[in-house]
Amino acid sequence: MLKVIGINGSPRRGFNTDLMVQNALRGAEAAGHKTKLYHLSEIKFTGCRSCLYCKQTPETAGHCATDDDLAPILKEIRESDALVFGSPVYFSFLSGLAHNFYERLMFSNSRYYPGFPSAFPKKLPTLMIYTMNMPEDMARKRGFLKTFEALKESMSHVFNYPQKVICAYNTQQVKDYSKYDIKCFDPKDKYRSREKQFPKDLEKAYDAGFNLIPKKIK
C-alpha cells in the first residue's frame, strides 16, 4: 500500500483549501493508497533559517536541521509515495503558512551544485491545489498563473516528476457576506459559484488524487 501525504496550507479548517485537499486524498484512498493529512495551522514551525546545514556535506543534503513540529513531517514526505499540497492565494502568492513550509521543503532538497540538482531520493508525484476568490480572468491579469507555473517548474525539478496543478477560482470567502464590509465581489455570484462550480472543483481534486500515482511508479 502506497502512502500519500496531504498538506493544508490554509489557516481555515473545513473551508475551500481544506476541502479540496481532503477530496484529493479521498481519491487517493479510492485508488487503494494510504493517506495522512496535516494542517499547517495546527503545528509549530518556522520558515527556513538559512543555517545551510543541508548544504554542509553530501550526507546532509535533503535534511533540515531545524528541530520543530515540521521536522518529522519533512522526513515522512521523503519516505512517502506522493504529496498533495494546497494553499489559498493571499496577495498573489502562497499563504504565509504554506510559504514557510515550501521554503523548508524545497531548500533542504536542493543542492548547491551547477544546475541546482535535486537532493530528493526518488520520483515523487505531487499535486498542487490553489484556491482563490478571484475569477480566472482576473487571476490571469494579476499574473497568478505565471507564479503557479514557476512554482510548478521548481517542484517538478526537485521531486523529479511533473507536477499536477488544480486551481479553484471565484471561491466563496465567507459564509455570510452581509456580516462583512466586502464590496469588491457580488455575494450572489459567490453563492452561485459555491453551489455550481465548487462541486466541480472538488470532483477535479478527487480525480487528480485517484490518478496521482501512475502505474509505472507504483
CORPEKA-V545311 format. One record per pair of residues at least 4 apart in sequence whose ideal C-beta (glycine too) atoms are under 6 Angstrom apart, sorted by the first residue. I is the first residue (numbers start at 1). J is the second residue. Records with the same first field share a line. If there is no record, write none. Layout:
# CORPEKA-V545311
I->J  J
This chain:
# CORPEKA-V545311
1->34
2->33  81  213
3->34  80  81
4->28  33  35  82
5->36  77  80  83
6->21  25  37  84
7->38  85
8->18  21  39  86
9->40  86  87  95  97  98
10->17  18  88
11->41
13->18
14->18
16->131  171
17->86  88  131
20->86  129  168  205
21->84  86
23->202  205  206
24->84  127  205  208  209
25->35  209
26->206
27->206  209  210
28->33  35  209  212
29->35
30->210
31->210
38->73
40->97  101
43->69
44->68  69
45->68  69  70
47->100  103
48->103  104  107
49->66
51->65
53->60  65
54->60  61  63  108
55->112
56->60
61->111  119
62->109  119
64->74  104  108
67->71
70->74  104
77->83
81->213
82->125  212  213
83->126
84->127
85->128
86->129
87->94  95  98
88->95  131
89->130  132
90->95
94->98  99
102->106
103->107
106->158
109->119  120  158
110->116  158
111->117  119
113->117
118->158  160
120->158  159
123->160  161  217
124->159  161
125->161  212  213
126->155  159  163
127->164  208  212
128->163  165
129->166
130->167
131->168  171
133->171  173
134->138  139
135->169  170
136->169
139->144
140->145
152->156  163  165
155->159  163
156->162  163
164->208
166->204  205  208
168->201
170->193
172->190  194
174->180
177->182  187
185->190
192->196
193->197
194->198
213->217  218
